[in-house]
Amino acid sequence: MHLFFNTRFFTLCVCLLSLQLFGCARGGFLEEPAQTKPVTTGPADNPWEQERPTANEEKTQPTVGPLMLTVDSPPRGSVVNEMTVRVTGSVENLDGGRLLVNGTPVQTQANGAFSVDVPLGSGLNRLVTEVTRGNEYAEDRRGIMVGARVEASAKIEHAVTVHLGARGLSSFGRVVASAVDDIDIAEAIRGNGDDNGNFKVKDVEYRGLLVDIQPKSGFLKVRLVIQNLKIKFRGKFNVLFIPIVVHGDAEADAVTIEADVYVRQTTSGTIACELRDANVDMDGFDLDIENVANFITELFDDTARREGEKLLNKTLRDFVIPSLFSDDMLDQEIQLLGKTIELDLDVEQLDIDESGMTMILGSRVTVPQMVRQMGIVPMRTLPSERSADTGVQLATSVDFLNRILVSAWSAGVFDMEFSTEDEGFSTFGVPILRVALGDAANGLNNDDVLTFRIRPLLPPVASLDGDTYPLRLDMSDVLLDIVGPNSTLVTTSLDLQVGLGLSAEDGESIVIEPTLDIAVAADVAAMPSGQVNVSALEGQIEAVAKLIPSLVADQTMNLGNSATELPLRIFGIEFAASTNQQWLDLRALFDAL
């Protein structure tokens, strides 16, 4: 099937965040009251005379600075091969607070510095450093990729598994029959003849045809039935060593061609088909030669039948079978946000039994121009499950999904730029962000255009979890610059976790509609234009960042008809993660239009 992306639309729902200004607690002095006479309970000389103190003692509280967290290493977007990393940094004014790195308490030195070794796993790791002091909280999130050693051009083994169940092959036969009928099989036969030029087809007529495909152990039983076939021909035959040129027509009520088709992968990863035990049965065959007497026609009957059988066998081999299997399907493209990603597939394994036919495909993924390069962390992929009741099952491995994502990242697909002049983003203009930008907003006018530039330091990573959102994408260290008219105001780092639910409606192609579940955390990474209100800015940037996955994922992915434009209707479409969470399965039924 042909894969391509078709940009549709994205709907932006933006909620304005209320800005809360925090004042400082103020301390002061109580004025000392004037001296008063002692309060007495009796005569002045009463020995029980009491004096009540009325002056306060002056009290002062030490001033505590704001809680500040700085992480020095590892740098954002790091790629390492070691299974541990040392996280270093410092905390200012912790004063009895708590420091955690990936949930583990860490002690600081007297000057606030800290250093801790953190264990890592293969693939994308998140390093979350948190500090708390009373109601104050600060955090730093950054990603680190471990083991991305595979070259970008390396082949992905077991990238895709395509399974056509027995039910699917039966449906596929009807689809091919419809396709062949639409193209007009007469065009394929007309002009053909024997190898010596003694038999030439001038015209072909027929009422309809049927293609039936049944999986057997190691091969496919293909049966082609052509109804009410009439062939006009010109032939040269020898009668008593005398060459005679004749012309006429041959008719048959029904022509049945049966053959065993052995399909295998070649050493170069393509598909080869071999016909064996072909048999042609012409029910109600009748020959009529126009330019000779009827008794002579009988002399040509067997010869005409043999030539007709050869011709029909050739039609099955050269026309019908290529309609079933074509190497064209091994070259595919994906269009994503204006970039082309090329998929070079090859057949690694091909199996046929009574339950259906299964092809396991490897793939190389390339882009015309790379702006950066990285491999992936491959996993050992177990075989996908299959069923005879399946129409078609397209199982895409996690490795293949990640190779496509890494290639898209390498081509700069996720490097995006938008501004407050774009539809929906005017909400985040200077008037709304001024307080959060703090000193960085100095000199800005309310009508100045702000530009948001997105630069992911690490590629998205796909995983499967089998829940409501079977496909999950994780992105870490996605830098988002807020740029004013003259310079960058602030740089934030985003951490995104996106769950994708996939659904599709019945139709002539598979139109995938994603639903998103987005979690975003933002950190201020750099302040080149002055101090910002960190907590307020991070909250507002998180609202902006929730629009980013919609720009990429809220597209229409069309898994449409193949290059032969087969006339089919697809229904009963289901998406699910495999039980071993290594394959994203698309299962569907289909039939001829």
Secondary structure, 3 states (H helix, E strand, C coil): CEEEEECCCCCCCCCCCCCCCCCCCCCCCCCCCCCCCCCCCCCCCCCCCCCCCCCCCCCCCCCCCCCEEEEEECCCCEEECCCEEEEEEEEECCCCCEEEECCEECCCCCCCEEEEEEECCCEEEEEEEEEEECCEEEEEEEEEEECCCCCCCCCEEEEEEEEEEHHHHHHHHHHHHHHHHHHCHHHHHCCCECCCCCEEEEEEECCEEEEEEEECCCCEEEEEEEEEEEEEEEEEEEECCEEEEEEEEEEEEEEEEEEEEEEEECCCCCEEEEEEEEEEEEECCEEEECCCCHHHHHHHHHHHHHHHHHHHHHHHHHHHHHHHCCHHHHEEEEEECCEEEEEEEEEEEEEEECCEEEEEEEEEEECCCCCCCCCCCCCCCCCCCCCCCCCEEEEEEHHHHHHHHHHHHHCCCCCEEEECCCCCCHHHCHHHHHHHHHHHHCCCCCCCCCEEEEEECCCCEEEECCCCCCEEEEEEEEEEEEECCCCEEEEEEEEEEEEEEEEECCECCEEEEEEEEEEEEEEEEECCCCCCCHHHHHHHHHHHHCCHHHHHHCCEEEEECCCCCCCEEEEEEEEEECCCCCEEEEEEEEEEC
